Amino acid sequence: MRPARRSAKLSLSTLLVSLALVASTLLAPPGASATTTREARLLSRINTARAHRGLAALRPDPALSAYAHRHAAAMARRGWLVHTRSFSAVCCWRAIGENITYDRTVRRAHRALMRSPAHRANILNPAYRQVGVGIVRANGRLWITQVFRRPS
């Protein structure tokens, strides 16, 4: 594929992913937790990275997002990173993964996760179809949880 056509395809993919994210946020069912601007930006970065590698965009899931937000809030309260010990609280999955981090900005956090082979593998895993992103700001840090799932 010629570079100009590839660039145009990637730009179109990025635009479509962004539009889908905005639509999913605006059309969320009543009672669904609102996605913060930071969470939407991080989800956009995740799906842009996937689109650049020819992978399908991850769909945001309100239940996963609520779980991720609660986990990020718990880490922020305690002041340390800790992975989920058991995903029994998350329903109906065939495959599941989690990334946790903290940083000063969404951009820096995403870059750090993409530099880590294990975290990058979760972000780019073609088996995953859904994602929940939770971000809590505390003491000058963004505490972040990403939960990836392939539903059963």
Summary of the structure (lengths in Angstrom):
residues: 152
radius of gyration: 15.2
end to end distance: 36.1
largest distance: 50.7
contacts: 454
relative contact order: 0.19
helix: 49%
strand: 22%
